[in-house]
Amino acid sequence: MRNRKITDVAIGDREVWTRTITDADVVMYGGLIGDRGPLHLDEKFATGTRFGGRAVYGMQCGGYIGATLAQLLGIGSAYVSQNLRFTAPVLIGDHITVETVVTGKDEDRRRVFVDTTVYKNGGIVVIEGEAELFMFDVDWNP
């Protein structure tokens, strides 16, 4: 993982991350957070919903945004805020792409502003949002 300082960050910097969501991903996430909702874990129930199958937890996909931001800004960054708009479901087996793009920064306040978007299966937007992060400008060499 890189170690970036706020002066290294430029508007337009971009990071993209991809993953195919598996049954194991969803089951493990549900176990970690304690959510046993049938929309996520019971195929028979989920098939009868408007989604037509088991939906991935929305915040699970939100977590993938956080991982992508860590790759974009490095170890000296921390969330201040994130908003998310869920526009379509992600189902088990979907291939997601997380895209983060720096849209602004305030060096005096040590803040970086980032558009965050998650797509599925080559282009369907499933999450849109914006993040604000604080930059620590730490020196760290493992």
Order of alpha helices (4+ residues) and beta strands (2+ residues): beta-alpha-alpha-alpha-alpha-beta-beta-beta-beta
